[in-house]
Amino acid sequence: MAEHVAQDFNSLRAVSHVPKFDGTNHREWNYEIHLCFQAMEIDCVVLGTELCPVEIHLTTSHQMIMV
């Protein structure tokens, strides 16, 4: 779980410099957010050309579940 929280925090830091989309800055926002997706290596998933990988978790009774 801590690893997932760390990934979320790093993802938030990675996009913190991207200007908020305000309806007038689409070109700049789109360019910056796309660069962030490329840096996080998720651009193919975001664009829909690749499926998000399946996560497998162990329950407290040691059964595997796919999320």
N, C-alpha and C positions, 0 to 999 in steps of 0.2 A: 504494500500500500504506500509506503514512504517513497518508493521509486516513482509511482504514478503521480504523487503530489509534487515531487521534484520536477517531473516532466512538465506538468501543468504550469509550475512557476517559471521554468525556463522558457516555455512557450509564450507566456505573458510578457516576459522580459524581451523576448525576440521581437515582439510587435509593438512594444511601448513607444518606439520612435515614429510609428506610422501615424500620419495625421488622421484625425477622426473624419469620417465621411460626412460632409455637410450638405451634399446635393450640388455643390458647385465645383468640387475638386475630384471628380471621378477618375480622371486620367492619372493624376498623381497618386491617389489612394490605391487604385487598381495596380499600378506599377509596383508600389512599395509592398503591398500585401502579397503580391505574386512572388516577389523576391524573398519574402519571409517564408512562404510556402516551399519554395525551392530549397532554401537553406535548411528547413526542417525535414526535407525530403518527403513531403506529403502532397506536392503539387499534382501528382498523377491521381491521387485519391480525391482531392478537391475538385479536379476537372472531370472526374468520372471515368478516366481511362483505365483505372486500376481499382480493384476492390480493396477495401480496408481488411487487413489481416485479422483472422479470428483469434481471440484471446481465450486461453484455457486457464481456468481457476480451479483450485482444490477447495472443496467445502470442508467444514469442520469434521465431517465424517469421512474425509479423504476420498470423496467422489469427485470425478472430474466433470466440470460443466463448461460449455462453450458460451462465451458472451459476445 
